[in-house]
Amino acid sequence: MKNKISLRRILAFALASVMMVGGASSCATPDAPNKASECITVTSSDGEKYAEWLTERLDVIPDDVTLGIGDDESYAVDMSNFEDDGYILKRLGGDVIIFGKTEDGLDRGVRKYANLIDLGETVNYITSHEGERIECLEVFGTDISEYTVVYPEKRNANMDFAVSELVSLVEEATGVTLPTAEGDCDSAHKIILRQVEDPALEDDGYRYFEENGSLVIEGAVARGCMNGVYRFLQKECDWDGLIYGESYLNESDYINIPEGIYKTETPAFKYFCAYDNLSGDIDPYTTSRRTPTDAENSYGALEPASHGMQNNRWDGYDHGTWSQACYDPEGSSYEVVYDNVMKYLDKAAAEGKSIGQNCAIDSIDIAQADNNFYCQCQGCMEIAAEENSMSGPLLRFANRLAEEVNAEYPGVAILIYGYFATKIPPTKTKAHDMVYVTFTPNGSCMNHFADGSECGEKPDPSTYDDYLITDNNKNHDEWLRGWCDVAKNVYARPYMLFNDIQEYTVIDVIYEDMMYYKELGVVGVYYETEYIGFGIKRVEHQLLNEMNWEMSGEFTKEDYNELLKEILYKEYGSGTDCILEYIDMWIESLDRYICTNCWAMDKEKRPYYDFAYMRSMSPAAVELIEKAIAMADDSAKEHRVKILSLTVIYQYLYTDYFHAYEANDTEWLAKLEGEYQRLLVRMAECGHDLDCYGWVLESKMYPTLEEEMWRCGGAYRTEHMGGGKELRPAPKWYTKLLETEDN
């Protein structure tokens, strides 16, 4: 059974915290409502909007408050040693002074003050981002400024990148620019970066340790030192997100790297990716990703298959949506494919490109087109019958190509899919060592564990998304295990294709699924989850990336829960407890539901949760999410909570509307309409185009709640309300709308 995410939290406490604002004594009284001009002094016009924000945020302001930006001698404020987003919050003669280095700093300062008042805490003296993020960093008891970074004369671009990142990040953290030396130097204190050929580290692993008084970061030749630098800074210097590609350094007064330290990690999978193609569009506060060039990254791990026959037309045809290539290895198409592949490789070699493993060109993708219409020629059908699967001709075709291509260009992988009918592995043929199979469980259930242990038999299509393939996780477990038996190199490509405002989450299956893939021995995992417009996808992406490393050691479900809380706090800040409460409700509503098709892309915005339970919890969920917005520590965190709130508010509206409609409660309906209009405004503020948002099946938000619910929710009303009620006839305007759209 799934563990609940909450560990020591009580819903009643969280709900009480929603109502905490305004409990202190104040310069305002109930008869004299608080005004910014009465309690707040602003030293410049740039601070006025923060005075307005603070007045709206707190029902009661218990202090006389002065807000300012930059230095101000009259208030004994010197911001010269602060970062741009730094602030100072202090008492001066009984009053509270809040100054930021810039507007960003003042914004964070007033938010901190408001949260302290909510919690009933005393406001004395607080600074944020003053001086260096790490005030004192020592290695084996010696200040970091005494160290020299030493790197080998013989090295690759990845080593150069590791050195530059280490020097740059240490300077960012401490203000110290470390000197570097090639080969060796006379420095008494060294940080030595070293590349080693060690099968245990594979291409990405590392270890760091003390050696004769020096700190050694030792990594696999391909990418180990780069990963070692990032993980060292994360593990030892409290620097979040580097391995994910982002950067958030927590403040520390003192860090000492202890003598005798030894740590090592090799990621669970040779290839790992949680694809988030559109993240920057909706989240403008995503930090600049740390993206080494292909050469600096040693060209990266071998990527999964991706409809290569369709995209590259190796056989000369565009198979697109309605046909597959002929995969008969003795058929005429084989020679065409082989000739085109060799021409491609020969041309690349003539241009000076490196070919083979960890090279510029490391694979040929002949994976099938994106459809389920296979070649019906006699050769393909005979092989499929022999192998009891349409994967039979595909694998034999790939085996022959791998054999012949590698005779000319060793180390070139041939990529194929296990997708649609080829998800079923062959029963006779084994894969060539250079054939890489990407098992792609389209139609899987993302509400339950990937091993199928929580799924029943294949559900009734009327309650499952029958317009898409709906194979059960039990089937996928059997087929993936079969592929692992016949192929040395198998990738898993699970889907998390959230595409609409009625989000579901996989927070409660990530741990078990990642452990499952590791135990099966798959060598790569590619989570296809490219849309990030709602829910907590950024959190899920970071959990997945971190787990790929944490799983190299003992990593328990309790460790996972702690990691989740850390990432949630980084994303959402002081309102994280409220969000954890909501996530528990969300998971409970999913646990009570049936299997959920991973292709959750639906213009009708159908729910994937227990309707009655979510309806009972939605009012509390909305209160929690609004409190989390109010408690956000900065504008970036507020924005991310608002993204999540879109799902929370829509769930509330969706689960309430038809009850209000059946009761003919006009007051209730009017209240819901007001909430819907607020939702539309917030969606636009978060970057959504209300007329067309989403990824594949673009959705539209209709201008009124009535139209939105009848257009997107009416077909499911009876099912979710229960009791077998007949649907009331739709309004005439709605029927006319459908007729117009159909025409």
matplotlib code that plots the C-alpha trace (Angstrom):
import matplotlib.pyplot as plt

x = [0.0, 1.1, 2.5, 0.9, 3.2, 2.3, 4.3, 3.6, 1.0, -2.6, -5.2, -6.9, -3.7, -3.2, -6.7, -6.4, -3.2, -5.4, -7.3, -4.3, -3.8, -4.7, -4.5, -2.0, -2.5, -2.2, -2.0, -5.4, -8.6, -11.8, -13.4, -10.5, -9.4, -5.7, -4.4, -0.9, -0.5, -1.4, 1.2, 3.6, 6.2, 7.8, 11.1, 10.7, 7.9, 9.4, 8.3, 4.6, 3.3, 4.9, 3.1, -0.1, 0.7, 1.5, -1.8, -3.8, -1.9, -2.3, -5.6, -3.7, -0.2, 1.1, 4.0, 4.8, 6.8, 9.2, 10.0, 12.9, 15.3, 19.0, 21.2, 19.7, 21.8, 18.8, 17.7, 21.3, 20.9, 23.9, 23.0, 26.4, 27.3, 23.9, 23.0, 20.4, 17.6, 18.9, 17.0, 17.3, 14.4, 15.1, 13.7, 14.7, 13.4, 10.5, 9.5, 10.2, 12.5, 12.4, 14.9, 15.9, 19.0, 16.5, 12.8, 13.3, 14.8, 12.1, 9.5, 11.1, 11.5, 7.8, 6.8, 9.1, 7.6, 4.0, 4.8, 6.4, 3.3, 1.1, 3.1, 3.0, 6.8, 8.8, 10.4, 13.9, 16.8, 17.0, 19.2, 19.0, 21.7, 24.1, 27.7, 28.7, 26.2, 28.8, 30.5, 33.3, 34.1, 36.9, 38.3, 40.0, 40.1, 41.8, 40.1, 39.1, 41.1, 44.3, 43.4, 44.5, 42.5, 44.8, 43.7, 45.5, 47.4, 45.7, 42.0, 38.7, 36.3, 34.3, 37.2, 37.7, 34.0, 34.3, 37.2, 35.5, 32.2, 34.1, 36.0, 32.9, 30.6, 33.0, 33.5, 29.7, 29.4, 32.3, 33.7, 37.0, 38.5, 40.5, 43.7, 44.2, 47.2, 47.7, 49.5, 50.7, 51.8, 53.7, 50.5, 50.2, 46.5, 44.9, 41.6, 42.6, 40.3, 41.2, 39.8, 39.9, 39.1, 37.0, 34.1, 32.4, 32.0, 30.7, 30.5, 29.0, 30.1, 32.5, 34.0, 35.5, 37.9, 40.9, 44.3, 47.5, 45.7, 44.2, 40.6, 40.3, 37.2, 37.7, 35.3, 34.7, 36.4, 33.2, 31.3, 32.3, 34.2, 31.5, 28.9, 31.4, 31.7, 27.9, 27.2, 30.0, 28.6, 25.1, 26.1, 28.6, 27.8, 23.9, 23.6, 20.3, 19.4, 22.8, 22.5, 19.0, 20.5, 19.4, 21.1, 19.9, 22.5, 21.3, 23.0, 25.5, 27.7, 30.3, 30.9, 33.9, 34.6, 35.8, 39.1, 38.7, 35.6, 34.8, 31.6, 30.8, 27.8, 27.1, 23.6, 21.0, 20.6, 23.2, 20.6, 18.0, 15.7, 12.5, 11.5, 10.1, 10.2, 7.8, 8.8, 10.1, 6.9, 4.8, 7.4, 9.4, 11.1, 12.9, 16.6, 19.0, 19.7, 23.4, 23.8, 27.2, 27.9, 27.8, 31.6, 31.7, 29.1, 31.1, 28.1, 25.9, 24.5, 23.0, 19.5, 16.3, 14.5, 12.1, 10.2, 13.5, 12.1, 9.3, 11.6, 14.6, 12.9, 15.7, 13.6, 12.6, 9.0, 7.1, 5.1, 3.5, 0.2, -1.0, 1.8, 4.9, 8.1, 8.6, 10.9, 11.5, 15.3, 15.3, 13.0, 13.9, 13.5, 16.5, 19.0, 17.5, 17.8, 21.3, 22.5, 21.0, 22.5, 26.0, 25.8, 24.9, 27.8, 30.3, 29.4, 29.7, 33.1, 34.3, 33.3, 35.5, 32.7, 33.5, 31.4, 30.8, 30.1, 30.5, 31.0, 29.1, 27.2, 26.5, 23.3, 20.9, 17.2, 15.0, 12.2, 8.7, 6.4, 3.8, 1.0, -0.2, -0.5, 2.2, 3.5, 1.4, 3.8, 4.4, 7.9, 6.8, 3.7, 5.7, 8.3, 5.6, 3.9, 7.2, 7.9, 4.3, 4.7, 5.0, 8.3, 9.8, 10.5, 11.5, 14.1, 15.5, 15.8, 17.6, 19.9, 21.1, 21.6, 23.6, 25.8, 26.6, 26.9, 29.2, 31.5, 32.3, 31.6, 32.1, 30.1, 27.0, 23.8, 20.6, 17.6, 14.1, 10.8, 8.7, 5.5, 1.9, 1.9, 5.7, 5.5, 5.1, 8.6, 9.6, 9.8, 12.8, 15.2, 17.7, 18.8, 22.3, 24.4, 24.3, 20.5, 18.8, 15.1, 13.0, 10.0, 7.2, 4.1, 1.5, -1.9, -0.3, -2.0, -0.2, -2.4, -0.8, 2.7, 4.4, 4.8, 1.0, 0.7, -2.1, -4.0, -6.9, -7.8, -8.1, -11.0, -14.2, -13.5, -16.5, -14.7, -11.3, -10.1, -11.2, -10.3, -6.6, -4.9, -5.5, -3.1, -2.9, 0.2, 0.2, 0.6, 3.4, 5.2, 5.1, 6.2, 9.0, 10.4, 10.3, 12.3, 14.8, 15.2, 15.9, 17.9, 21.0, 20.1, 16.5, 15.2, 11.8, 9.9, 6.9, 4.4, 3.2, 1.5, -0.5, -2.2, -5.1, -6.2, -7.7, -4.3, -3.3, 0.1, 2.5, 4.2, 3.0, 4.3, 7.7, 9.7, 8.3, 8.5, 12.1, 13.1, 11.2, 13.1, 16.4, 15.6, 14.6, 18.0, 16.8, 19.8, 17.9, 14.6, 13.0, 9.9, 7.8, 6.3, 6.8, 4.1, 4.4, 1.5, -0.4, 0.1, 3.5, 5.5, 8.6, 8.7, 8.2, 11.0, 13.4, 12.5, 13.1, 16.5, 17.6, 16.5, 18.6, 21.6, 20.3, 19.5, 23.2, 23.1, 20.5, 17.5, 14.3, 10.8, 11.3, 14.4, 12.2, 9.5, 12.2, 13.6, 10.1, 9.7, 13.0, 12.1, 8.6, 10.1, 12.6, 9.7, 7.0, 8.6, 6.8, 3.5, 4.8, 2.9, -0.3, 0.7, 1.6, -1.9, -3.4, -1.2, -2.4, -6.0, -5.1, -3.4, -6.3, -8.7, -6.6, -6.2, -10.0, -10.2, -9.8, -6.8, -5.8, -4.7, -1.3, -2.4, -4.3, -4.9, -8.6, -10.4, -13.3, -11.2, -12.4, -11.3, -9.1, -10.0, -12.8, -15.5, -17.4, -14.2, -12.7, -15.9, -15.9, -12.3, -12.2, -13.2, -10.4, -8.0, -8.8, -8.3, -4.9, -3.7, -4.7, -2.8, 0.2, 0.0, -0.1, 2.8, 5.1, 8.6, 9.1, 7.4, 8.8, 7.4, 4.1, 3.9, 4.5, 1.9, -0.5, 0.2, -0.8, -3.9, -5.3, -5.9, -7.2, -9.7, -10.9, -11.5, -13.6, -15.7, -16.0, -17.2, -19.6, -21.3, -23.8, -24.8, -25.7, -27.4, -29.5, -30.5, -31.3, -29.4, -28.8, -26.8, -24.5, -24.1, -23.3, -20.6, -19.1, -19.2, -17.2, -14.6, -14.5, -13.8, -11.0, -9.6, -9.6, -7.7, -5.1, -4.7, -3.9, -1.5, 0.3, 0.9, -1.9, -3.7, -7.3, -8.4, -5.8, -3.6, -2.1, 0.2, -1.5, -5.3, -5.4, -8.0, -10.1, -11.5, -15.0, -16.0, -18.6, -18.7, -22.1, -20.7, -17.4, -19.2, -21.7, -19.1, -16.4, -18.2, -21.8, -21.1, -19.7, -22.1, -24.3, -21.4, -19.7, -22.8, -24.0, -27.5, -28.2, -29.9, -30.9, -29.2, -31.3, -31.6, -28.8, -29.7, -30.8, -27.8, -25.5, -27.1, -26.9, -23.2, -22.4, -24.3, -22.4, -19.0, -19.8, -20.7]
y = [0.0, 3.6, 5.6, 9.0, 11.9, 13.7, 12.5, 14.8, 17.2, 17.7, 19.1, 21.0, 22.8, 23.8, 25.1, 27.0, 28.7, 29.9, 32.0, 33.2, 36.5, 39.5, 38.2, 40.7, 44.1, 46.9, 50.5, 49.7, 48.9, 47.2, 50.7, 52.2, 49.9, 49.8, 52.2, 52.1, 55.9, 55.3, 52.7, 52.6, 55.2, 54.8, 56.6, 56.5, 56.2, 52.8, 51.4, 52.4, 49.3, 47.2, 49.3, 48.6, 44.9, 44.7, 46.5, 44.1, 41.1, 41.7, 42.4, 43.9, 45.6, 45.7, 48.0, 51.4, 50.2, 52.1, 50.7, 51.7, 50.7, 51.1, 52.9, 55.4, 57.0, 58.4, 54.8, 53.4, 51.2, 50.2, 47.8, 47.8, 44.3, 42.8, 40.9, 42.5, 40.4, 41.0, 42.8, 43.9, 43.7, 45.3, 47.3, 50.9, 52.8, 50.4, 50.7, 48.1, 49.0, 46.9, 47.9, 46.0, 46.4, 46.6, 46.3, 42.5, 42.6, 44.8, 42.5, 39.6, 41.6, 42.6, 39.0, 37.8, 40.4, 39.4, 35.7, 36.5, 38.4, 35.5, 33.1, 35.5, 35.7, 38.7, 40.8, 41.8, 41.7, 39.6, 39.9, 37.9, 37.6, 39.8, 39.2, 35.8, 33.0, 30.9, 33.2, 30.7, 27.6, 25.4, 22.2, 20.0, 23.0, 25.3, 28.2, 27.7, 30.7, 28.6, 26.0, 25.6, 23.5, 21.0, 19.2, 16.8, 17.9, 15.1, 15.7, 16.2, 19.1, 17.7, 18.1, 21.7, 22.3, 20.7, 23.0, 26.1, 25.2, 24.5, 27.8, 29.8, 28.3, 28.6, 32.3, 32.7, 31.1, 32.6, 35.5, 33.6, 33.0, 29.7, 29.6, 26.7, 24.6, 22.1, 18.9, 19.8, 22.7, 23.5, 24.6, 23.0, 22.7, 21.3, 20.3, 17.7, 16.8, 13.4, 11.2, 7.4, 4.4, 2.4, 0.2, 0.7, 4.4, 3.7, 7.0, 9.3, 8.1, 9.9, 9.7, 12.4, 11.8, 13.0, 12.0, 13.1, 16.3, 17.1, 16.9, 14.7, 14.7, 11.6, 10.8, 8.6, 10.0, 10.9, 12.9, 11.9, 15.0, 17.4, 15.3, 15.1, 18.8, 19.3, 16.6, 17.7, 21.2, 19.8, 17.3, 19.3, 22.9, 22.9, 23.9, 22.7, 21.8, 21.6, 18.1, 19.0, 21.9, 24.7, 26.5, 27.6, 28.2, 28.3, 30.7, 29.2, 30.9, 28.1, 24.9, 22.6, 19.6, 17.0, 15.1, 11.5, 12.2, 9.6, 9.5, 8.0, 7.8, 6.2, 7.1, 4.3, 4.6, 5.2, 7.5, 9.5, 12.4, 13.9, 15.8, 19.3, 21.0, 23.8, 24.7, 28.2, 29.3, 29.0, 29.5, 32.6, 32.2, 29.0, 29.8, 29.6, 25.9, 24.8, 23.4, 22.1, 21.9, 18.4, 18.3, 19.4, 16.8, 14.1, 14.1, 12.7, 9.3, 7.4, 8.8, 6.7, 5.9, 8.5, 7.4, 7.4, 5.6, 8.2, 11.2, 10.2, 8.3, 5.8, 3.7, 6.8, 7.1, 9.3, 6.8, 9.4, 8.4, 5.6, 3.1, 1.4, 0.6, -3.0, -4.6, -7.9, -8.2, -10.1, -7.7, -5.1, -2.2, -3.5, -2.7, 0.8, 1.5, 0.1, 2.2, 5.4, 4.7, 4.1, 7.2, 9.2, 7.8, 8.1, 11.7, 12.4, 10.7, 12.8, 15.9, 14.9, 14.0, 11.3, 8.2, 5.6, 5.5, 8.8, 10.5, 13.1, 10.3, 7.3, 5.8, 5.2, 5.5, 3.1, 3.1, 2.7, 5.5, 6.8, 4.4, 0.8, -0.1, -2.6, -4.0, -6.9, -8.4, -12.2, -11.9, -9.7, -11.8, -15.1, -13.7, -12.2, -15.6, -17.3, -14.8, -14.4, -10.6, -7.9, -7.1, -10.2, -8.7, -5.4, -7.0, -9.2, -6.2, -4.2, -7.1, -7.4, -3.7, -3.6, -6.4, -4.8, -1.2, -2.1, -4.0, -0.6, 1.8, 0.1, 1.4, 2.7, 1.6, 0.8, 2.2, 0.6, 0.9, -1.5, 0.5, -0.3, -4.0, -4.2, -3.8, -7.6, -9.0, -11.8, -15.3, -16.6, -13.9, -12.3, -8.7, -7.8, -6.1, -2.9, -2.9, -0.6, -1.2, 1.7, 0.1, 2.7, 1.8, 3.9, 3.5, 2.7, 3.5, 6.4, 6.2, 2.9, 1.4, 0.5, -3.1, -3.7, -4.7, -2.2, -2.5, -4.9, -6.5, -4.3, -1.9, -1.5, 0.8, 2.9, 4.0, 4.1, 6.3, 4.0, 6.5, 5.6, 2.3, 1.0, -1.7, -2.6, -2.2, -5.9, -6.4, -3.8, -5.5, -8.8, -7.3, -5.2, -8.2, -10.1, -7.4, -7.4, -11.1, -10.8, -7.5, -6.3, -2.6, -1.7, 1.8, 2.5, 5.5, 6.0, 8.7, 11.5, 13.5, 15.9, 18.3, 20.0, 21.8, 18.7, 17.5, 14.3, 13.7, 10.8, 11.9, 8.7, 6.3, 7.9, 6.1, 2.6, 3.0, 4.2, 1.3, -1.1, 0.1, -0.2, -3.7, -4.9, -3.7, -1.2, 1.0, 4.2, 5.9, 8.7, 10.2, 11.9, 14.8, 17.8, 20.1, 22.0, 24.4, 23.1, 21.0, 20.2, 18.9, 20.9, 19.1, 15.8, 16.4, 17.4, 14.3, 12.0, 13.6, 13.5, 9.9, 8.8, 9.7, 9.0, 5.4, 4.6, 4.1, 3.1, 5.3, 4.6, 5.8, 8.0, 9.5, 10.2, 11.9, 14.2, 15.0, 15.8, 18.3, 19.9, 20.4, 21.7, 24.2, 25.4, 25.8, 27.2, 28.5, 29.2, 27.9, 24.4, 22.8, 24.0, 22.5, 19.2, 19.0, 19.5, 16.9, 14.4, 15.2, 14.9, 11.5, 10.2, 11.2, 9.4, 6.3, 6.0, 6.2, 3.5, 3.1, 6.4, 6.4, 8.1, 10.0, 12.6, 14.9, 15.7, 18.8, 17.8, 18.3, 15.1, 14.4, 11.5, 11.4, 10.3, 12.9, 12.8, 12.8, 15.7, 17.7, 17.2, 18.4, 21.2, 24.1, 23.3, 22.7, 26.2, 27.8, 26.0, 27.0, 30.7, 30.7, 29.2, 32.0, 34.6, 33.1, 32.9, 34.3, 36.0, 36.5, 33.4, 31.2, 33.0, 32.4, 28.7, 28.3, 30.1, 27.6, 24.8, 26.8, 26.6, 22.9, 23.3, 26.0, 24.1, 21.0, 22.9, 24.4, 21.2, 19.2, 21.8, 23.2, 20.5, 20.1, 23.8, 23.4, 20.5, 22.4, 25.5, 27.5, 30.8, 32.3, 29.3, 29.4, 33.2, 32.5, 29.8, 32.1, 34.7, 32.1, 31.0, 34.6, 34.9, 31.6, 33.0, 36.1, 34.0, 31.6, 34.6, 36.0, 32.6, 32.8, 30.7, 31.6, 31.0, 30.4, 27.6, 26.1, 22.6, 20.4, 18.1, 18.4, 22.2, 23.2, 26.3, 28.0, 29.2, 32.7, 31.7, 28.8, 27.6, 27.2, 25.7, 23.1, 22.0, 22.0, 20.2, 18.5, 17.7, 14.3, 13.0, 14.6, 11.6, 9.2, 11.4, 12.5, 8.9, 7.7, 6.9, 10.3, 11.0, 14.0, 17.1, 18.3, 20.7, 24.4, 25.3, 27.6, 24.8, 22.4, 25.1, 25.7, 22.0, 22.0, 25.1, 23.6, 20.3, 22.1]
z = [0.0, -0.6, 2.2, 2.8, 2.2, 5.4, 8.5, 11.4, 10.1, 11.3, 9.0, 11.7, 12.6, 9.0, 8.6, 11.8, 10.4, 7.5, 10.0, 12.1, 10.3, 12.5, 16.0, 17.4, 18.9, 16.4, 15.6, 13.9, 15.6, 14.3, 14.2, 12.5, 9.7, 9.0, 6.2, 4.8, 5.6, 9.2, 10.1, 7.3, 6.3, 2.8, 2.1, -1.7, -4.2, -5.3, -2.0, -2.1, -3.7, -1.0, 1.6, -0.2, -0.4, 3.3, 4.2, 2.1, 3.3, 7.1, 8.8, 11.6, 11.5, 15.1, 14.5, 13.0, 9.9, 7.6, 4.2, 2.0, -0.8, -0.7, 1.9, 4.3, 7.0, 8.9, 9.6, 10.0, 7.0, 4.9, 2.0, 0.3, 1.4, 0.4, -2.7, -5.0, -3.4, 0.1, 2.9, 6.5, 9.0, 12.4, 15.3, 15.6, 18.6, 18.9, 15.3, 12.5, 9.7, 6.4, 3.7, 0.6, -1.6, -4.5, -5.0, -5.1, -1.7, -0.2, -1.7, 0.2, 3.3, 3.7, 3.0, 5.8, 8.2, 7.3, 7.9, 11.2, 12.3, 11.2, 13.4, 16.4, 16.5, 17.7, 15.1, 16.1, 13.7, 10.5, 7.4, 4.2, 1.6, 3.4, 2.6, 1.1, 1.0, 2.8, 5.2, 6.0, 4.0, 5.3, 3.9, 6.5, 8.8, 6.3, 4.7, 1.1, 0.0, 0.7, -1.9, -5.5, -8.0, -9.8, -13.0, -15.4, -18.5, -20.5, -20.3, -22.2, -22.5, -19.6, -17.3, -18.4, -17.7, -14.3, -13.4, -14.6, -12.8, -9.5, -9.6, -10.7, -8.1, -5.2, -6.1, -6.2, -2.7, -0.9, -3.0, -3.3, -6.7, -6.6, -8.5, -10.9, -11.9, -14.8, -13.8, -10.3, -8.1, -4.9, -3.0, 0.4, 0.0, -3.2, -4.6, -7.2, -10.1, -11.5, -14.3, -13.9, -16.0, -13.5, -14.6, -11.2, -12.1, -15.6, -17.6, -14.9, -11.5, -9.1, -5.7, -3.4, -0.5, 1.4, 0.1, 1.8, 3.0, -0.4, -1.4, -4.5, -6.8, -8.9, -11.8, -14.8, -17.9, -19.7, -17.2, -13.7, -12.7, -13.7, -11.7, -8.8, -8.6, -8.6, -6.1, -3.8, -3.6, -3.1, -0.5, 1.5, 0.8, 1.0, -2.7, -4.2, -7.7, -9.5, -10.8, -12.1, -14.0, -11.7, -8.7, -5.3, -2.6, 1.0, 3.4, 5.9, 8.5, 8.6, 6.7, 7.2, 5.0, 7.6, 7.4, 6.3, 4.1, 1.5, -0.7, -4.0, -6.3, -9.7, -11.0, -11.1, -14.9, -17.7, -19.3, -17.4, -18.4, -17.2, -20.3, -19.6, -23.0, -22.2, -18.7, -19.5, -21.2, -18.1, -15.3, -16.1, -12.7, -13.7, -13.3, -16.2, -16.7, -16.4, -19.9, -20.9, -24.6, -26.3, -26.1, -22.5, -21.7, -23.7, -26.0, -23.2, -22.6, -25.5, -26.0, -26.4, -29.6, -31.1, -34.2, -36.2, -39.3, -39.5, -38.8, -40.9, -43.7, -43.9, -46.4, -48.4, -47.2, -44.8, -42.8, -40.5, -39.0, -41.1, -42.0, -40.8, -42.7, -43.9, -41.2, -43.1, -42.8, -46.1, -47.9, -50.4, -47.9, -45.9, -48.6, -49.0, -45.3, -45.0, -48.0, -46.6, -43.1, -44.5, -46.7, -43.6, -41.6, -44.4, -44.9, -41.2, -41.1, -44.1, -42.2, -39.3, -36.9, -34.3, -34.6, -31.9, -28.2, -26.4, -29.8, -31.8, -33.6, -31.5, -32.8, -35.7, -34.8, -36.9, -34.4, -35.8, -36.9, -34.4, -35.2, -34.9, -38.7, -39.4, -42.7, -43.8, -46.3, -46.3, -44.8, -41.9, -41.2, -41.2, -38.7, -36.5, -36.4, -35.5, -32.7, -31.5, -31.8, -34.4, -32.6, -34.3, -37.8, -36.2, -33.9, -36.6, -39.0, -36.2, -35.5, -39.1, -39.3, -36.1, -37.2, -40.6, -39.4, -36.5, -38.9, -40.5, -37.6, -34.2, -31.3, -33.2, -31.5, -33.4, -31.7, -31.8, -29.9, -28.0, -28.8, -29.6, -30.8, -30.5, -26.8, -26.7, -26.9, -29.4, -28.1, -30.0, -31.1, -28.8, -29.4, -30.7, -28.0, -30.0, -30.4, -27.8, -27.1, -25.7, -24.0, -24.3, -22.3, -24.0, -22.3, -19.0, -15.7, -13.9, -10.8, -9.7, -9.5, -12.8, -11.7, -11.9, -8.3, -7.6, -10.9, -11.3, -14.6, -17.6, -16.7, -18.6, -21.5, -20.6, -17.4, -19.0, -21.9, -24.7, -27.4, -26.7, -26.1, -22.6, -21.7, -18.0, -15.9, -15.3, -19.1, -19.2, -16.3, -18.2, -21.5, -20.0, -18.1, -21.4, -23.2, -20.4, -21.0, -24.7, -24.8, -22.9, -23.4, -22.5, -21.8, -20.2, -21.5, -19.1, -19.8, -17.5, -20.2, -18.1, -20.4, -18.7, -15.6, -14.0, -13.0, -11.3, -9.5, -9.5, -6.3, -4.6, -7.2, -8.2, -5.4, -6.1, -9.9, -9.9, -7.6, -9.9, -13.0, -11.2, -10.0, -13.5, -14.8, -17.4, -18.4, -19.2, -18.1, -20.1, -18.4, -21.1, -19.2, -21.4, -20.2, -17.0, -17.0, -13.9, -10.8, -9.3, -12.3, -11.5, -8.1, -9.8, -12.3, -9.5, -7.4, -10.4, -11.2, -7.6, -7.1, -10.1, -7.9, -4.4, -5.4, -5.7, -1.9, 0.6, -0.1, 1.8, 1.4, 4.5, 2.7, -0.3, 1.8, 3.3, -0.1, -1.3, 1.6, 0.8, -2.8, -2.0, 0.4, -2.3, -4.8, -2.5, 0.6, 3.9, 2.8, 2.2, 5.1, 3.5, 0.2, 1.8, 3.3, -0.1, -1.6, 0.9, -0.1, -3.7, -3.3, -1.3, -4.0, -6.6, -4.5, -4.4, -8.1, -10.9, -13.2, -14.9, -18.5, -18.8, -21.9, -19.8, -22.7, -22.8, -24.0, -21.8, -18.7, -17.0, -13.5, -12.5, -8.8, -6.5, -7.2, -3.9, -1.7, -3.6, -3.3, 0.4, 0.7, -2.0, 0.3, 2.7, -0.2, -1.6, 1.8, 2.1, -1.3, -0.8, 2.5, 0.7, -1.8, 0.9, 2.7, -0.3, 0.4, -2.9, -6.3, -7.9, -5.1, -5.2, -9.0, -8.6, -5.9, -8.2, -10.9, -8.5, -7.3, -10.8, -10.4, -6.9, -7.7, -10.8, -8.8, -6.4, -9.2, -11.1, -8.1, -6.9, -10.0, -10.8, -7.2, -7.2, -10.6, -9.4, -6.3, -8.5, -5.9, -7.7, -4.8, -4.8, -8.6, -8.5, -5.9, -8.1, -11.1, -9.2, -8.3, -12.0, -13.2, -10.6, -11.9, -15.5, -14.4, -12.5, -15.5, -17.7, -15.1, -15.0, -18.8, -20.2, -23.5, -22.4, -26.0, -26.7, -24.1, -23.6, -25.7, -28.2, -27.7, -27.1, -24.7, -24.3, -21.2, -21.8, -20.7, -18.1, -15.6, -17.0, -20.5, -19.2, -17.1, -19.7, -22.4, -20.4, -17.5, -18.4, -19.9, -16.6, -14.2, -13.5, -13.2, -10.6, -8.7, -8.3, -7.7, -11.4, -12.0, -15.6, -17.1, -17.4, -20.9, -21.8, -22.2, -25.8, -26.2, -25.4, -27.9, -30.5, -29.6, -30.2, -33.6, -34.6, -33.7, -35.4, -38.6]

ax = plt.figure().add_subplot(projection="3d")
ax.plot(x, y, z, "-o")
ax.set_aspect("equal")
plt.show()
